[in-house]
Amino acid sequence: MNEVLAQLDRNTIVGFILVLARVSPLFLLAPPFNSSMVPPRARLIIACGISIGLAPLALHGLAIPSDMMKIAGLALKEILVGLGFAFSIACLFAAVDAAGSMIDTQIGMNFGSLINPVDSTQSGSISQLYSMVGILVFIAIDGEAWVIRGLSRTYELVPMLSTPSISKLTAAASSAFEGIFSSALEVAGPVLLALILTDVAFGVVSRVVPQLNVFAVGFPMKMIVGLLVVAAALPFMSGWFVDQLQRSVESGLSGIGVG
């Protein structure tokens, strides 16, 4: 091991650290890379492995400055670029989680919130179901390969010694954040519509049959209707997720450019 390290020059070692600085935000922000189900040591090993693979691409023909202040500035810039890319992926999973939370609130399952193993936050049963389905679809379509290829593309857009455009980064981050709510509505829309129609139906029944205890009958009926529509709509979520993942990677790349 010491012989291998002795053969590496300073440019390669510093370059690897800078690549790791760009890769690391992915394991801090974006599911499933930041999932608490993956031990921190395993995440560190995977991040180092990806950095080793990307280092030759990033360092091709480049000479890293020897000044420590310049190296620190490059490291901060690399972290900023990595954050911009990882944030667009994180927003996709935030939209899936928000869609589940909307349904949980309407059905009433938020009363029994549990710790979500994906992001270690409290959420209802439907929210956890949607998060796990999102992770399963992500793994099934080799989403990690899409993300890593997108990460490698960032070195074409912003080479290691170049400075990113802050205005593009902030505009892309703002656009991704604004899209969380609309994406969540796209996922939860069919279920929310069915639950609203159920509420309207029970409102009409309560007028026609005032003796009926609508609250006693309505709560279990809303849960049954909600779960049935969730089961019917869940298969269509996979196609939506594939399209949105591709858009998220493209959005993350579109916000990265040389200033």
N, C-alpha and C positions, 0 to 999 in steps of 0.2 A: 504493500500500500504506500509506504514511504517512497519507494522507488518511482511509483506512478506519479505521485505528487511532485517529486523532484524533477520529472521530465516536463511538467506543465510550466509554461512561462507565466509571468505576472499578468500579461494581457489576457490570457485565457481564463485565469482565476477570477480576475476582476470582472471580466465579461460575463462569466457564469453567475456571479453575484448580482449583476445588473439584470440579467435575464430572469433570475429568481425573483427579483423585486417586481418585475412585470407580471410574472405568473402567480405570485402569492395572493393578490387580491381576489383571484378566482376562488381560492380556498377559504377566504374570509367572508365573501358576500354571496356567492352563487351556489344554490343547491344544484345537484346533490354533492358537489365538491366540499361544501362546508357543513355537511350533515353531521350531527352529533353521533350518528350511528357508526361513523368512521372514526377510529381512534386518531388523536392528534399526531402521534408518531407516524401512522400510516399516511396521513395527509401530507406530512413533511417529506416522507420518502417519495410519494407520488409527485409532489411539486418539484423535488430535486431531479427526479427522472425526466419529467417534461422539460425542465430547464436544460438538462444535459443534451436532450434531443434538439432543442431550439437554438442552443448556443452557437453551433457552426453556422446556421443561417443568419443569426444576428450579428456575428463577428466577422462575417466574410469580408476580408480586405480592410477592416477597420483597425485603427490603433487607438486604444483607450488612453486618455490623458493621464499623466502621472500625478497631477496636482490633486490633493485630497479634497479640496473645496469643490473642484470641478466634478470629481467622482461622486461626492455627496449630492451635488445638484443633479447629476445624471440619474442617481438612484431615486431621488424624489420625483423626477420626471417620469421614470419608468413606473413607479407606483401609481402616479396619476393616470397614465395611459392604461395600466392594468385595471384600475378602479373604473374608468370609463367603460371599458369593454365588459367587465364583470357585472356592472350595474344593470346593463341591458338584459343580461341573462337572469339576474335576480328578479327583475320586474316581471318577467314571464311567470315565474313560480309564485310571486306575490299576487299576481292576478288570479291564478288557480286557487290559491289559499283564500283570497277575498271572495271568490265565487262560492266556495264552500261555506264561508262564514255568513254570507247573505242567506243561503238556504237554511243554515242552522238557526239563524235568527227567526226566520219565518215559520219553520217547523216547530221550533221550541227546544231544539237539542243543545242550545247554548247553556241550558241550565246544568248540563252534565259535562262541562269542559274538562278535557284531559290534556296532558302534555303531548304535543305533536313531536314525534321522534325525528321529523325531517328538519325542523328549525328550532326545536326546544322551546316553543311558545305554547301557551294555553289556547286550545281551539276545540270546537265541537267535533262530533263524529263524522259528519259529512265533509267538513273541512279537512280532516285527516284522511278520509277516503280519497278525496280529490288530489291531495298532495301525494299520496302513495301511488295513485294511478298515473299522475304526472311523472313521477320518478320511474315507474315501470315502463311507460312509453318512451321516456328519455333513454333508458338502457336498451330497450328493444330495437330502437332505430339507430343505435350507435351515436347518440347525441353527443357523447363525450368526444368522438372523433370530429364532429362538426365544430365543436367549441375549440378544440386544439388547432384545427385547421384555420379557424378564424383568428385565433391568437397568433398563429404564424404569419397570417396576412398583415397583422398590425406592424410587423417589421418592414413590410413593403411600403406601408403608408407613412409610418414614422420610424425611420431608422434610429439606431441606438444613440447616435450623436446629434440627432435633430430634435427640435423643440415642437411639441404639439400645439395646435391652435386651441387656446382656452375657450374662445367663443364657440367653436364647434363642439367641444366637449360638454360645455354647459347646456347648449341648445339640445344636444342629443339626450343628455341626462334628463332635462326637463320634459322632452317629448316622451321618453320612455316612462317617466313617472306619471304623466298625464294619461297615458294609455292603459294604466293599471285598471282604472274603474271601468272604462269602456270594454276592455277585454274580459273583465269579471262579469259584466252584464251579458256578454255574448255566451259565456259558459252557463251562467245561472238563469238566463232569460226564460227558457222553456219551463223550468221548475217554478220560477217566480210567477209566471203567467198562470200556470195551473193552480197555484196556491191562492192567487188573487181571485180567480174564478170560483174557487171553492168557498172563499170568504163571502163573495157576492151571493152565491147560491144559499149559503146558510143565513145570510141577511134576509133574503126573500122568504126562506122557510120560517124564520123567526117572526116575520110579519103575518104569514098565513097561519102558523100554529104557535101562538104566543105561549102555550103551556109547555112547549118543548124547551128543555134546558140546553140551549145552543152551546154554551161553554163546555158542558160535560161531553156532548157528542162531537163538537167541532174539533177539539184538540186531537183526539185519536184519529179522526177522519183526515185532518190535514196531514198528520204524520204518515198515514197510509198512502194518501195521494202523492205526497212529496217523495216518498221512497219509491213508489212505482214509476213516477216520471224520471227520477234520478237513474233508476235501473234502465229505463228506456233510452235516456239521453246519453248515458255514460259511453256507449260504444262510439258515438259521433265525436266525443271529446278527443279521441286519439288523432283523428284527421286534423282537427283544429289545432291540436298541440304541435303536430309536425309543421304545419304552415307557420304558426307563431314562432316556433324555435328558429326556423330559417329567417323569418323577419327580424327576430331579436339579434341574431348574429350579424345580419346585414345592417341593422340599426346601430349596433355597437361599432361596426367598422366605418359606417358613414360619418359617425361623430368624431372619428380619429383622423387627423390630417396635420400636415406641417403648418405651423403658424408663420 
